[in-house]
Amino acid sequence: MFAFNRYKLKNFNLALLLCVIALCILGYMVLGSAVINDADGADTMKKQLIGMIGGGILMVFLTLTDYHFWLKLHWVLYGGSLLILGLLFTPLGYTTKGATRWLNLPALGRLQPSEFVKAAVIVFFAWFFQKYRDRINKPAVVFSALGLFLLPAVMIFMEPDLSTTLTFVLLFLVLLYMSQISYKWLGGMAACTVPVAGFLIWDSMQENPLILKRYMLNRLFSFLNPDDFSGSGLTAQQDRAIMAISSGRLSGKGLFNASFDSVKAGNFLSEENCDFVFAVVGEELGFWGSAAILALFALTVFLCFRTASKAPDLAGRLICAGSGAFLGLQVFFNIGVTSGVLPNTGVVLPFFSHGISSLLSAFMCLGLVMNVALQRRDTENPEW
């Protein structure tokens, strides 16, 4: 489980740890400002602090635990992922706003299984592609990987949770690419998106779509043609978020701002403690503060991929690349939605949005990356 004899303390990724600490501190402060006027704000901050402390302890534990130990538990992690996703369709599943994405567990409260499944899937496919690296281009291996991926992906889509499903798809493609699969396979998969997209467009025009829910389509159509949906309220969240970000200008209005011209203080923002927390960042920290936070996220993702380039084996490489892609995709989707670049969909901002599940998932991935860094190679590895 522990392999201290293989760890090299000089390779400890101190820069990554400092980035995580900085993001946690900034995230906690921004969230505190976002919920300052909420009746349950103190309770929210207490839970977030517990999540950060617990996540930090978990990250340290995973940093000290040899990642090869978790690779040996690949089927346990995969089977456990399917199990907790399956529990959503039992009385333990908690439904809100038409989606069942949380488990209501005694003593533990509400947890979002898909957040933990992301980390488990990264480890599972790191093992899978490491094991079959010499036969990665064989049809049996490729289709087996696709089948194993589609099972949890479809279960997440059925919650329904389109944004997390898309994140899963992109995350899997990153892992597939980093496994050094042939470009012919990647090109073939890209070609398959054309008929799939055609079918989805046709299906969306039907009175009762088979695949995408009507509310999902309305969000997409309101993004593409906002004038046709004026007064529907579908773009209100993003419009107010953009107004908040733009009002921050260069230096922002200051954290915990309660001035009369504050979009946040006027309670015009919705989901400002979760999906639209970046609107608070833009309004209160301004362009410079937002740019600094984006730079921290970019550096964190870069350090994950840099660690991947020096991993001792393919599995370590995939764990680091998958973790970096996971964080990068979350940040891209969240800020893209908040700034109006992408259609409205619910994606949390790591370390800033309220939610213990997302916090623990991020800490788990980064803990694994730090363990890979402790075992980094100093010369080219001929294995890959």
C-alpha positions in Angstrom: 0.0 0.0 0.0 2.8 2.4 0.9 6.1 2.3 -1.1 8.3 4.8 0.8 11.4 3.2 -0.6 10.4 4.3 -4.1 9.5 7.8 -3.2 11.9 10.6 -3.8 11.2 13.6 -1.6 13.0 15.9 -3.9 10.3 15.2 -6.5 7.5 16.3 -4.2 5.2 18.6 -6.2 5.3 21.6 -3.9 4.1 23.9 -6.6 0.9 21.9 -7.1 0.3 21.8 -3.3 0.7 25.6 -3.1 -1.8 26.0 -6.0 -4.3 23.8 -4.2 -3.9 25.7 -0.9 -4.3 29.1 -2.7 -7.4 27.9 -4.5 -8.9 26.6 -1.3 -8.3 29.9 0.5 -9.7 32.0 -2.3 -12.6 29.6 -2.9 -13.6 29.7 0.8 -13.5 33.5 0.8 -15.5 33.9 -2.4 -18.1 31.4 -1.2 -18.4 33.2 2.1 -19.1 36.4 0.2 -21.6 34.6 -2.0 -23.7 33.3 0.9 -23.3 36.2 3.3 -26.9 37.2 3.0 -28.3 33.6 3.0 -30.2 32.4 6.1 -28.2 29.1 6.0 -24.9 30.8 5.0 -23.2 29.9 8.3 -24.2 26.2 7.8 -23.0 26.3 4.2 -19.6 27.6 5.3 -19.3 25.1 8.1 -19.9 22.2 5.6 -17.5 23.6 3.2 -14.8 23.9 5.8 -15.4 20.3 6.9 -15.1 19.3 3.2 -11.9 21.1 2.8 -10.3 19.7 5.9 -11.5 16.2 5.1 -10.4 16.5 1.5 -7.0 17.8 2.6 -6.5 14.8 4.8 -7.7 12.5 2.0 -5.3 14.1 -0.4 -2.3 13.6 2.0 -3.3 10.0 2.5 -3.4 9.4 -1.3 -0.2 11.2 -1.8 1.5 8.7 0.6 -0.3 5.7 -0.9 1.3 4.0 -3.9 -1.0 4.5 -6.8 -0.3 1.0 -8.0 -2.2 -0.2 -4.9 -5.4 1.5 -6.3 -4.7 0.1 -9.8 -4.9 -3.4 -8.3 -8.4 -2.5 -7.0 -9.6 -1.6 -10.5 -12.6 -3.9 -10.7 -13.6 -2.9 -7.1 -13.5 0.8 -8.1 -15.4 0.1 -11.3 -18.0 -2.1 -9.7 -18.4 0.3 -6.8 -19.0 3.1 -9.3 -21.8 1.2 -10.9 -23.3 0.4 -7.5 -23.4 3.9 -6.2 -24.9 5.1 -9.5 -27.5 2.4 -9.3 -28.5 3.5 -5.8 -29.7 6.7 -7.3 -32.6 4.7 -8.8 -33.6 3.4 -5.3 -35.4 5.2 -2.4 -32.0 6.5 -1.4 -31.9 8.8 -4.5 -32.8 12.4 -3.8 -34.7 14.3 -6.5 -34.7 18.0 -7.0 -35.6 20.1 -10.0 -36.5 17.0 -11.9 -33.1 15.3 -11.6 -32.0 12.5 -9.2 -28.2 13.2 -8.8 -27.7 12.8 -5.1 -27.8 10.1 -2.5 -29.5 10.9 0.7 -27.5 8.8 3.2 -28.0 8.6 6.9 -25.4 10.5 8.9 -23.5 11.5 5.7 -26.1 13.7 4.2 -26.3 14.2 0.4 -23.5 13.0 -1.8 -23.3 13.2 -5.6 -22.0 9.8 -6.8 -20.9 11.0 -10.3 -18.2 13.2 -8.7 -16.6 10.1 -7.1 -17.1 8.0 -10.2 -14.9 10.5 -12.2 -11.9 9.7 -10.0 -12.7 5.9 -10.0 -13.0 5.9 -13.8 -9.7 7.6 -14.3 -7.9 4.9 -12.2 -9.8 2.1 -13.8 -9.0 3.1 -17.4 -5.4 3.9 -16.3 -5.2 0.2 -15.4 -7.1 -0.9 -18.5 -4.9 0.9 -21.0 -1.7 0.0 -19.1 -2.7 -3.7 -19.2 -3.6 -3.7 -22.9 -1.1 -1.1 -24.2 0.5 -3.6 -26.6 -2.9 -4.4 -28.1 -4.5 -1.0 -27.8 -5.4 -0.9 -31.5 -7.1 -4.3 -31.6 -10.9 -4.0 -32.2 -11.7 -6.2 -29.2 -9.7 -3.9 -26.8 -11.2 -0.7 -28.3 -14.8 -1.9 -28.2 -14.3 -3.4 -24.7 -13.1 0.1 -23.5 -16.1 1.8 -25.2 -18.5 -0.7 -23.6 -17.0 -0.3 -20.1 -17.1 3.5 -20.5 -20.7 3.7 -21.8 -22.2 1.8 -18.9 -21.5 4.4 -16.2 -21.9 7.2 -18.8 -25.4 6.1 -19.7 -26.4 5.8 -16.0 -25.3 9.3 -15.4 -27.2 10.5 -18.4 -30.3 8.8 -17.1 -30.3 10.8 -13.9 -30.5 13.1 -16.0 -27.2 14.9 -16.0 -26.2 16.0 -19.5 -23.3 18.3 -18.4 -21.5 15.6 -16.4 -22.1 13.1 -19.2 -20.4 15.4 -21.7 -17.5 15.9 -19.2 -17.3 12.1 -19.0 -17.1 11.7 -22.8 -14.4 14.3 -23.1 -12.5 12.8 -20.2 -12.6 9.4 -21.8 -11.4 10.8 -25.1 -8.4 12.4 -23.4 -7.5 9.1 -21.7 -8.0 7.3 -25.1 -5.7 9.8 -26.8 -3.0 9.7 -24.1 -3.0 5.9 -24.3 -1.4 6.3 -27.8 -4.3 4.7 -29.7 -4.0 4.9 -33.5 -5.2 8.1 -35.1 -7.3 5.9 -37.4 -9.5 5.0 -34.4 -9.7 8.6 -33.3 -10.7 9.6 -36.8 -13.3 6.9 -37.0 -14.8 8.0 -33.7 -14.8 11.6 -34.9 -16.6 10.5 -38.1 -19.3 8.8 -36.0 -20.3 12.1 -34.5 -21.7 13.2 -37.8 -24.6 10.7 -38.0 -25.1 10.9 -34.2 -25.4 14.7 -34.4 -27.8 14.3 -37.4 -30.0 12.0 -35.4 -30.0 14.3 -32.3 -31.0 17.2 -34.5 -33.8 15.2 -36.1 -34.9 13.9 -32.6 -34.9 17.5 -31.2 -37.5 18.5 -33.8 -40.0 15.8 -32.7 -42.8 16.6 -30.3 -41.5 14.1 -27.7 -37.7 13.7 -28.1 -36.3 10.3 -27.4 -32.8 11.3 -26.2 -32.6 14.9 -24.9 -35.2 16.2 -22.5 -37.2 19.2 -23.6 -35.7 21.5 -21.0 -32.2 20.6 -22.2 -33.2 21.5 -25.8 -34.9 24.8 -24.6 -31.6 25.8 -22.9 -29.7 25.1 -26.1 -32.2 26.9 -28.4 -32.4 29.9 -26.0 -28.6 30.1 -26.2 -28.6 29.9 -30.1 -31.6 32.2 -30.6 -32.0 34.3 -27.4 -34.5 36.7 -29.1 -36.9 33.9 -29.7 -37.0 33.1 -26.0 -37.1 36.7 -24.6 -39.3 36.8 -21.5 -39.1 33.0 -21.0 -36.5 33.4 -18.2 -34.3 30.7 -19.7 -31.4 33.2 -20.2 -32.0 35.2 -17.0 -29.3 33.4 -14.9 -26.6 34.0 -17.5 -27.7 37.5 -18.3 -27.4 38.5 -14.6 -24.1 36.7 -14.2 -22.7 38.6 -17.2 -24.0 41.8 -15.7 -22.3 41.0 -12.4 -19.0 40.1 -14.1 -19.0 43.3 -16.3 -19.8 45.5 -13.3 -16.6 44.4 -11.6 -14.5 46.1 -14.2 -10.8 46.0 -13.6 -10.4 45.9 -9.8 -13.8 44.7 -8.6 -16.0 46.0 -5.9 -14.3 44.1 -3.1 -15.1 40.9 -1.3 -18.2 40.9 1.0 -19.4 43.9 -0.9 -22.9 45.1 0.1 -23.2 48.4 -1.9 -26.5 49.4 -3.5 -25.2 48.8 -7.0 -24.0 45.2 -6.3 -25.7 42.5 -8.4 -25.0 39.9 -5.7 -26.0 42.0 -2.7 -29.3 42.9 -4.5 -30.1 39.1 -4.7 -30.3 39.3 -8.5 -27.9 36.3 -8.9 -29.2 32.7 -8.6 -27.1 29.7 -7.7 -24.3 32.1 -6.8 -23.0 29.6 -4.3 -22.7 26.8 -6.8 -22.9 26.9 -10.6 -22.6 30.7 -10.9 -20.1 31.4 -8.2 -17.7 32.8 -10.8 -20.1 35.7 -11.2 -19.2 36.7 -7.6 -15.5 36.4 -8.5 -16.0 38.8 -11.5 -18.0 41.3 -9.6 -16.0 41.5 -6.4 -12.5 40.8 -7.6 -12.7 42.3 -11.1 -10.7 41.4 -14.1 -7.4 41.2 -12.3 -8.8 38.9 -9.6 -10.5 36.7 -12.1 -7.4 36.5 -14.3 -5.3 35.5 -11.2 -7.7 32.7 -10.3 -7.8 31.5 -13.9 -4.0 31.5 -13.9 -4.0 29.4 -10.8 -6.3 26.9 -12.4 -4.2 26.9 -15.6 -1.1 26.3 -13.6 -2.7 23.5 -11.6 -3.8 21.7 -14.9 -0.3 22.4 -16.4 1.4 20.8 -13.4 -0.8 17.7 -13.7 0.2 17.2 -17.3 3.8 18.0 -16.6 3.8 15.3 -13.9 2.2 13.0 -16.6 5.2 13.6 -18.9 7.5 12.3 -16.1 5.4 9.4 -14.8 7.2 6.1 -14.3 4.6 4.1 -16.4 1.6 4.6 -18.7 -0.9 4.1 -15.8 0.7 7.0 -13.9 0.7 9.1 -17.0 -3.0 8.5 -17.6 -3.9 9.2 -13.9 -2.1 12.6 -14.1 -3.5 13.5 -17.6 -7.0 12.4 -16.6 -6.9 14.4 -13.4 -5.7 17.5 -15.2 -8.3 17.1 -17.9 -11.0 16.6 -15.3 -10.2 19.8 -13.5 -9.6 21.7 -16.7 -13.0 20.6 -18.2 -14.8 21.6 -15.0 -13.3 25.1 -15.0 -13.9 25.5 -18.7 -17.6 24.5 -18.6 -18.3 26.5 -15.4 -16.8 29.7 -16.5 -18.0 29.3 -20.1 -21.6 29.0 -18.8 -21.2 31.9 -16.4 -19.7 34.2 -19.0 -22.3 33.2 -21.7 -19.9 31.4 -23.9 -21.7 28.1 -23.5 -25.3 27.1 -23.0 -26.6 27.1 -19.5 -25.9 23.8 -17.7 -25.0 22.9 -14.2 -21.2 22.4 -13.6 -19.4 23.3 -10.4 -16.2 25.3 -10.1 -13.6 23.2 -8.2 -12.8 24.6 -4.8 -15.2 27.5 -5.2 -18.6 26.0 -5.5 -20.4 24.6 -2.5 -20.5 20.9 -2.4 -18.5 18.3 -0.4 -18.7 15.7 -3.2 -17.0 17.9 -5.8 -14.4 18.9 -3.2 -13.5 15.4 -2.2 -13.3 14.3 -5.9 -10.8 17.1 -6.7 -8.7 16.3 -3.7 -8.6 12.6 -4.5 -7.4 13.2 -8.1 -4.7 15.7 -7.0 -3.5 13.3 -4.2 -3.0 10.6 -6.8 -1.1 13.1 -9.0 1.2 14.0 -6.1 1.9 10.3 -5.5 2.9 9.8 -9.2 5.2 12.8 -8.8 7.0 11.1 -5.9 7.8 8.2 -8.2 8.7 10.2 -11.3 11.4 9.0 -13.7 14.5 11.0 -14.3 15.2 9.5 -17.8 13.2 8.5 -20.8 11.1 5.4 -20.2 11.3 3.1 -23.2 8.0 1.5 -22.1 6.1 4.3 -23.8 
